[in-house]
């Protein structure tokens, strides 16, 4: 996770969009259609309409003697709709994920006490994320030992505080040599 230390603070989001462009006309059209379909598919009216269509199809079964063509209509329709919706939903999900990551990056960058090492953490490999997760599990353990629900620390700070607390304990509470403290 290399951080670019030569960030030009005079470049704002509008300038970046102008430099990068908004993509091709086809891409923009797909984006608009995808957004429309995603919003429409998530409405209760769409669910109700889908249920009504299935009930109408089921009710027409006796008129068509439950023929193969009658069954083929619902099978083909649902297969095509499902196939297309996978791509529309994935496009929407990717966009939402990027937006959430940008918002989180902004919060991390804006907070003086937050570790900037976490900006763009989503670009790490699964193995690197596991290592990072272990650090935060360790941080949680240290916070639990402090019994302070509202304390917030970086890993480095929490370990320093924890070590300094262990060193400053009175000798009477120190454990005999050879025993292991829980969580250590």
C-alpha positions as a printed NumPy array, in Angstrom:
array([[  0.   ,   0.   ,   0.   ],
       [  2.138,   2.8  ,  -1.211],
       [  0.849,   6.256,  -0.5  ],
       [  1.486,   9.037,  -2.989],
       [  3.041,  11.8  ,  -0.916],
       [  3.073,  14.221,  -3.855],
       [ -0.674,  14.793,  -3.935],
       [ -1.649,  18.064,  -5.566],
       [ -4.199,  19.497,  -3.156],
       [ -5.395,  21.986,  -5.786],
       [ -6.911,  19.164,  -7.882],
       [-10.517,  18.61 ,  -6.927],
       [-13.051,  15.97 ,  -7.913],
       [-14.467,  18.091, -10.762],
       [-11.002,  18.43 , -12.291],
       [-10.416,  14.683, -11.986],
       [-13.72 ,  13.918, -13.707],
       [-12.886,  16.345, -16.502],
       [ -9.45 ,  14.753, -16.961],
       [-10.766,  11.186, -16.916],
       [-13.931,  11.837, -18.893],
       [-17.214,  10.062, -18.319],
       [-16.678,   7.157, -20.691],
       [-18.162,   6.29 , -24.047],
       [-21.752,   7.008, -25.041],
       [-22.472,   3.26 , -24.948],
       [-21.064,   3.058, -21.423],
       [-23.159,   6.039, -20.318],
       [-26.294,   4.541, -21.863],
       [-25.68 ,   1.202, -20.141],
       [-25.127,   3.026, -16.846],
       [-28.467,   4.865, -17.153],
       [-30.355,   1.715, -18.141],
       [-28.683,  -0.28 , -15.365],
       [-29.548,   2.347, -12.753],
       [-33.17 ,   2.481, -13.948],
       [-33.573,  -1.312, -13.93 ],
       [-31.904,  -1.656, -10.52 ],
       [-34.206,   0.952,  -8.972],
       [-37.288,  -0.522, -10.672],
       [-36.451,  -4.102,  -9.668],
       [-36.105,  -3.072,  -6.036],
       [-39.585,  -1.569,  -5.768],
       [-42.399,  -3.466,  -4.04 ],
       [-44.619,  -2.902,  -7.084],
       [-42.182,  -4.907,  -9.207],
       [-42.337,  -7.83 ,  -6.768],
       [-46.119,  -7.692,  -6.734],
       [-46.236,  -7.532, -10.56 ],
       [-43.932, -10.571, -10.766],
       [-46.146, -12.559,  -8.405],
       [-49.262, -11.569, -10.371],
       [-47.63 , -12.653, -13.658],
       [-46.721, -16.047, -12.195],
       [-50.264, -16.478, -10.833],
       [-51.747, -15.577, -14.254],
       [-49.397, -18.044, -15.917],
       [-50.377, -20.747, -13.393],
       [-54.09 , -19.983, -13.86 ],
       [-53.802, -20.392, -17.632],
       [-52.363, -23.886, -17.228],
       [-55.684, -25.713, -17.552],
       [-56.538, -23.78 , -20.745],
       [-53.313, -25.003, -22.354],
       [-53.511, -28.506, -20.829],
       [-50.259, -27.787, -18.979],
       [-48.458, -28.346, -22.278],
       [-44.724, -28.171, -22.828],
       [-45.113, -24.827, -24.602],
       [-46.997, -23.47 , -21.603],
       [-44.146, -24.579, -19.299],
       [-41.547, -23.305, -21.759],
       [-42.956, -19.778, -21.52 ],
       [-42.223, -19.429, -17.801],
       [-38.934, -21.329, -17.958],
       [-37.571, -19.237, -20.827],
       [-38.837, -15.961, -19.379],
       [-37.338, -16.51 , -15.937],
       [-34.045, -17.753, -17.377],
       [-33.613, -14.704, -19.613],
       [-34.607, -12.256, -16.888],
       [-32.3  , -13.918, -14.35 ],
       [-29.396, -13.959, -16.801],
       [-29.765, -10.251, -17.599],
       [-30.375,  -9.227, -13.985],
       [-27.098, -10.816, -12.885],
       [-25.162,  -8.304, -14.974],
       [-27.338,  -5.343, -14.054],
       [-27.12 ,  -6.113, -10.342],
       [-23.361,  -6.731, -10.52 ],
       [-22.838,  -3.383, -12.267],
       [-24.874,  -1.632,  -9.598],
       [-23.071,  -3.489,  -6.819],
       [-19.643,  -2.592,  -8.229],
       [-20.624,   1.076,  -8.396],
       [-21.991,   1.029,  -4.837],
       [-18.861,  -0.711,  -3.546],
       [-16.607,   1.896,  -5.147],
       [-18.74 ,   4.724,  -3.718],
       [-18.585,   3.231,  -0.206],
       [-14.811,   2.733,  -0.486],
       [-14.345,   6.347,  -1.571],
       [-16.435,   7.553,   1.374],
       [-14.464,   5.395,   3.801],
       [-11.174,   6.591,   2.296],
       [-12.321,  10.186,   2.788],
       [-13.173,   9.52 ,   6.436],
       [ -9.808,   7.872,   7.03 ],
       [ -7.923,  10.667,   5.255],
       [ -9.848,  13.369,   7.144],
       [ -9.274,  11.886,  10.603],
       [ -5.947,  12.928,  12.125],
       [ -5.776,   9.852,  14.344],
       [ -6.7  ,   7.282,  11.687],
       [ -3.981,   5.3  ,   9.991],
       [ -3.628,   6.33 ,   6.351],
       [ -2.299,   2.842,   5.727],
       [ -5.942,   1.769,   5.497],
       [ -6.717,   3.931,   2.478],
       [ -7.24 ,   1.661,  -0.538],
       [ -7.06 ,  -1.437,   1.643],
       [ -9.525,  -3.078,  -0.768],
       [ -6.661,  -3.462,  -3.261],
       [ -4.764,  -5.861,  -0.998],
       [ -4.638,  -9.582,  -1.606],
       [ -6.699, -11.929,   0.539],
       [ -3.53 , -12.986,   2.376],
       [ -2.574,  -9.371,   3.123],
       [ -6.104,  -8.692,   4.366],
       [ -5.84 , -11.665,   6.731],
       [ -2.622, -10.238,   8.184],
       [ -4.291,  -6.851,   8.628],
       [ -7.319,  -8.509,  10.212],
       [ -5.049, -10.18 ,  12.796],
       [ -3.714,  -6.73 ,  13.727],
       [ -7.246,  -5.492,  14.349],
       [ -8.148,  -8.59 ,  16.316],
       [ -5.082,  -7.822,  18.435],
       [ -6.255,  -4.216,  18.803],
       [ -9.645,  -5.475,  19.949],
       [ -7.98 ,  -7.715,  22.515],
       [ -5.92 ,  -4.797,  23.825],
       [ -9.01 ,  -2.582,  24.059],
       [-10.831,  -5.355,  25.897],
       [ -8.033,  -5.534,  28.462],
       [ -8.42 ,  -1.8  ,  29.064],
       [-12.148,  -2.288,  29.74 ],
       [-12.816,   1.043,  28.016],
       [-15.595,   0.828,  25.462],
       [-14.933,   4.303,  24.101],
       [-11.149,   4.257,  23.67 ],
       [ -9.824,   4.332,  20.138],
       [ -6.264,   3.565,  19.163],
       [ -4.084,   2.611,  16.288],
       [ -2.404,  -0.782,  16.566],
       [  0.945,   0.844,  17.298],
       [ -0.481,   3.174,  19.951],
       [ -2.531,   0.436,  21.615],
       [  0.461,  -1.877,  21.876],
       [  2.646,   0.915,  23.33 ],
       [ -0.017,   1.814,  25.9  ],
       [ -0.531,  -1.824,  26.791],
       [  3.212,  -2.449,  27.188],
       [  3.657,   0.694,  29.297],
       [  0.768,  -0.387,  31.545],
       [  2.305,  -3.817,  32.019],
       [  5.649,  -2.227,  32.929],
       [  4.1  ,   0.18 ,  35.415],
       [  2.209,  -2.513,  37.375],
       [  3.304,  -2.81 ,  40.996],
       [  5.652,  -5.712,  41.702],
       [  3.055,  -7.296,  44.017],
       [  0.729,  -8.036,  41.118],
       [  3.451,  -9.361,  38.823],
       [  3.164, -13.042,  37.999],
       [  5.911, -15.505,  38.807],
       [  8.434, -16.281,  36.09 ],
       [  7.354, -18.965,  33.645],
       [  3.622, -18.256,  33.71 ],
       [  1.895, -16.857,  30.693],
       [ -0.641, -14.083,  31.001],
       [ -3.882, -14.695,  29.142],
       [ -3.968, -13.019,  25.735],
       [ -0.222, -12.295,  25.743]])
